Amino acid sequence: MRTSTAAAIAAALLALTACSNENDANVAACKKALQQQFEDAIASGKEGDPPFACLGLDEATLRRLADEIISENLDDIPVPTPSWSPEGW
């Protein structure tokens, strides 16, 4: 479940590439905005809109930022506890 949650968040973050343009973007501001979006997604389970700070960044940069955020926060992604016991398997 942890992997699928991280994959869903990564997909949402990578959707930003569809909104990119030729403007210069501030990578640090984008990462900060993506970090906040990541935290909001973990808390609410909902995807956010692409952060304005990320407009104009290329796909490779967005992928790198998404990878960094997920790697830095992997331990914070909630993992559901099964209601059954694997004993007897």
Legacy VTK file of the C-alpha trace (Angstrom):
# vtk DataFile Version 3.0
C-alpha trace
ASCII
DATASET POLYDATA
POINTS 89 float
0.000 0.000 0.000
2.861 2.379 0.793
4.265 1.936 -2.696
0.913 2.517 -4.393
0.327 5.667 -2.319
3.767 6.986 -3.247
3.159 6.105 -6.886
-0.173 7.942 -6.884
1.420 11.025 -5.366
4.292 10.875 -7.843
1.803 10.640 -10.698
-0.050 13.670 -9.372
3.177 15.636 -9.080
4.269 14.636 -12.565
0.967 15.839 -13.988
2.483 19.290 -13.622
4.410 18.804 -16.844
1.209 19.323 -18.813
1.027 22.853 -17.407
4.608 23.916 -18.037
5.476 26.939 -20.148
8.572 28.849 -21.200
8.799 31.041 -18.064
11.748 30.634 -15.728
10.695 28.956 -12.510
12.282 28.946 -9.109
13.189 25.344 -8.289
13.376 25.985 -4.537
9.930 27.615 -4.506
8.538 24.755 -6.560
9.978 22.146 -4.212
8.530 23.974 -1.220
5.103 24.118 -2.903
5.293 20.445 -3.889
6.290 19.509 -0.334
3.213 21.318 0.992
1.035 19.632 -1.629
2.505 16.261 -0.657
1.733 16.861 3.022
-1.812 17.977 2.171
-2.326 14.883 -0.005
-1.166 12.590 2.800
-3.485 14.314 5.285
-6.546 14.505 3.051
-6.014 11.755 0.490
-6.821 14.244 -2.267
-4.746 15.527 -5.155
-4.033 19.228 -5.367
-3.767 21.591 -8.273
-0.369 22.134 -9.860
1.530 24.740 -7.824
2.034 28.037 -9.640
5.675 28.046 -8.525
6.327 24.986 -10.719
5.060 26.409 -13.992
7.832 26.443 -16.544
9.958 23.688 -15.068
10.896 20.884 -17.428
9.769 17.303 -16.896
13.198 16.105 -15.750
13.305 18.732 -12.994
9.764 17.925 -11.866
10.583 14.208 -11.758
13.717 14.912 -9.720
11.780 17.073 -7.255
9.009 14.480 -6.945
11.597 11.738 -6.324
13.348 13.862 -3.697
10.109 14.663 -1.859
8.922 11.060 -1.844
12.349 9.768 -0.745
12.593 12.341 2.049
9.068 11.577 3.297
8.652 7.857 2.640
8.503 7.039 6.339
5.624 9.512 6.800
3.319 7.826 4.278
0.603 6.043 6.262
0.377 2.291 5.883
-2.934 0.683 6.809
-2.789 -2.040 9.418
-4.511 -5.274 8.326
-7.472 -6.291 10.447
-6.522 -9.950 10.113
-3.585 -11.902 11.405
-1.287 -13.752 9.010
-0.807 -16.484 11.606
-1.646 -19.894 10.261
-0.517 -19.145 6.739
LINES 1 90
89 0 1 2 3 4 5 6 7 8 9 10 11 12 13 14 15 16 17 18 19 20 21 22 23 24 25 26 27 28 29 30 31 32 33 34 35 36 37 38 39 40 41 42 43 44 45 46 47 48 49 50 51 52 53 54 55 56 57 58 59 60 61 62 63 64 65 66 67 68 69 70 71 72 73 74 75 76 77 78 79 80 81 82 83 84 85 86 87 88
